[in-house]
Amino acid sequence: MKCKLLIIALVAVLFSQCTVAQTPVFNKAKMDSLMDILATNNKAMVSVALRQNGKLIYSRAIGYSTINGSQKEAATTSTHYRIGSISKIFTSVMIFQLIEQGKLQLTTPLARYFPDIPNANKITIAQMLNHSSGLHNFTNDSNYVVIASKNLTHADLLSVFKKNKSDFEPGTKHSYSNTAFVLLGYIIEAIDKKPYALALKDRIVNKIGLPDTYYGGKIDETKQEAQSYNWQDNNWKNVTETNMSIPGGAGALVSNPAALTQFMDALFTGKLISDSSLTHMKTIKDGYGMDLIMYPFYSKKGFGHNGGIDNFLSQAIYFPEEKLATSYTANGVNTSLNDMMIGVLSIVFNRPYTLPAFTPVTTIKLKSADLDKYLGVYAGNGLPIKITVTKNNATLMAQGTGQSSFPLEAITANEFQFVQGGIIMVFDTTANKLTLKQSGQTFIMTREKQE
């Protein structure tokens, strides 16, 4: 649902730096080798699926769905994962189905359903779908982490949305908004006169036979649902789960890669909406479609979405020319999933690719008192979030606005890493600066206040 710092937002960057040949015979052995290396080195607990011409050509899960002390349940291709913002594609499909049925229009104002939301009379369905509504993204609020575990009603969330002023005039720019998609989910419920979960069943799940995709609740291991984990101190440690009353149509669905590739195939082969509606969904303006994102890989062009909620990370992409759907869902990551997907796609498209040989980075142990000089709130030009640096005993912690916190490992006395996001943070306490490096980009941030 929400981006983990910059991780989700930058996934497309490396894809855009590449170019490709014709699709050859699929090299399953090499794909298995990549997955084996990730598993052996504790780099990811992840499930991957590939579907071409409507047929599943690869499906593999590594790692564990749940870990309770020494008891570990191995993940399988049937394991279910929270998929975060991939849920938005499902919401968009249902909105376009309503439009095709004449029950809604792209020009319909938000005020028809929620007149008390700021600028509701100016905001259209189209602007909500392509993130140009100006609706303030409530998951960016500093108190989001506090409310994320609470059971909130629609009225509770609407009260939050009503208090937040618009970030900009509708249609003047684009900025990611989970708020817009929670509201779109409520609009589906209002028109269909049923909960989102039942609308999803009727409009998508039962229509194309997708029983492994559903609206989530409290994680239930008896339903083969995975917990999510951080890699910390050479162990997988459980992460607090978001209450699924909150993300709604923006990020509350549960699925697995095989089901997601089936959904993407159905979407692009006319089984769910018309060609005209699909064209709207994949028409990109300032990086956003309604609600598809473009993923170039060399000369290939895919459309899909990423997801991130708690420590679940996911992605679903469809390459129309190749009739290829790819997806992963992860519940624990100790490497860059962007690098993993470059490997996956390189193998699929027979690009030159060397399997990774993970060389451990030497880390050092610092005392709790050594960390005090780095604590504070950092902000930088060009970044939509601030980073709060705190500590948990002798572990330095970082947290983006409205995000979950994550641990940093010390490489040197002033240089720290977060392997999962490919993040390096270098502190200059004399200048009160933080240099953030990720995916080949560098951001300079200034400490606003010291904790």
NORPE-V524925 format. One record per run of one state. SS is the DSSP state (H for helix, E for strand, L for the rest). FROM is the first residue (numbers start at 1). TO is the last residue. If there is no record, write none. Layout:
BEGIN
ss={SS & SS}
from={FROM & FROM}
to={TO & TO}
END
This chain:
BEGIN
ss={L & H & L & H & L & E & L & E & L & E & L & E & L & E & L & H & L & E & H & L & E & H & L & H & L & H & L & H & L & H & L & H & L & E & L & H & L & E & L & E & L & E & L & H & L & E & L & H & L & H & L & E & L & E & L & E & L & E & L & E & L & E & L & H & L & E & L & H & L & E & L & E & L & E & L & E & L & E & H & L & E & L & E & L & E & L}
from={1 & 11 & 16 & 28 & 41 & 44 & 53 & 55 & 62 & 64 & 69 & 71 & 75 & 80 & 83 & 84 & 101 & 109 & 110 & 113 & 124 & 125 & 130 & 138 & 141 & 144 & 148 & 154 & 164 & 178 & 193 & 196 & 209 & 214 & 216 & 221 & 224 & 225 & 226 & 229 & 233 & 235 & 239 & 248 & 251 & 253 & 256 & 257 & 269 & 275 & 283 & 285 & 286 & 288 & 289 & 293 & 298 & 300 & 310 & 312 & 320 & 324 & 334 & 337 & 349 & 364 & 365 & 368 & 375 & 376 & 380 & 387 & 393 & 395 & 401 & 406 & 411 & 415 & 419 & 422 & 423 & 429 & 433 & 439 & 441 & 450}
to={10 & 15 & 27 & 40 & 43 & 52 & 54 & 61 & 63 & 68 & 70 & 74 & 79 & 82 & 83 & 100 & 108 & 109 & 112 & 123 & 124 & 129 & 137 & 140 & 143 & 147 & 153 & 163 & 177 & 192 & 195 & 208 & 213 & 215 & 220 & 223 & 224 & 225 & 228 & 232 & 234 & 238 & 247 & 250 & 252 & 255 & 256 & 268 & 274 & 282 & 284 & 285 & 287 & 288 & 292 & 297 & 299 & 309 & 311 & 319 & 323 & 333 & 336 & 348 & 363 & 364 & 367 & 374 & 375 & 379 & 386 & 392 & 394 & 400 & 405 & 410 & 414 & 418 & 421 & 422 & 428 & 432 & 438 & 440 & 449 & 451}
END
